């Protein structure tokens, strides 16, 4: 014999059944058959659930544009050379001179191919209030973050957003992973 359900379990079941009978005609016919003592019509067969497979992952982002941009920064400003160099033992004056050359070349390459705009128009250091629903992709909260918006703070960095990026069209057969070819002087 089946054990009786406790009151709150029956209450929850009655609530669910009420709405299911109201919106599912086949289920309602089966319940009517049960309440009149008839054999209920068979439940419609459901398709077998799909076999669980490996979780679907997002396709990796294309690397060609990133490699093209890195190649441009290397070609114009020798950025990769600068970053690969261990500068800890160099005097500050030498690092400053090298940084000036790298900065000038990288700036030229960047501005030739990209338009970059400030995310916030306020001056850095100015007070700022972020209302509820602010764009968390564009604004990063730092410091003592607690509670809910509105948040009041000080703008420390305006942020940057690329509004336009025009990279050269890759030629067929071009290996974009070669940021700078090896140079052999003869």
Number of C-alpha atoms within 10 A of each C-alpha: 3 4 5 8 10 8 9 9 11 12 12 11 12 12 11 12 16 12 11 14 16 11 11 11 11 15 18 17 14 17 17 15 14 13 11 9 9 11 11 15 13 8 9 8 6 6 6 6 6 6 6 6 6 6 6 6 6 6 6 6 8 8 10 14 17 14 16 20 21 22 21 24 22 20 16 18 24 21 20 16 12 15 9 8 8 9 12 8 7 9 9 11 9 11 14 11 11 14 15 13 15 21 17 12 19 21 14 15 20 18 11 13 15 15 13 15 14 13 14 15 9 13 13 13 12 10 12 14 13 14 12 10 8 13 10 8 6 12 15 9 11 8 6 7 8 7 7 8 12 12 16 11 16 13 18 12 15 17 15 12 13 11 10 11 15 11 15 11 8 12 8 6 6 8 12 18 13 12 18 15 6 7 6 5 4 3
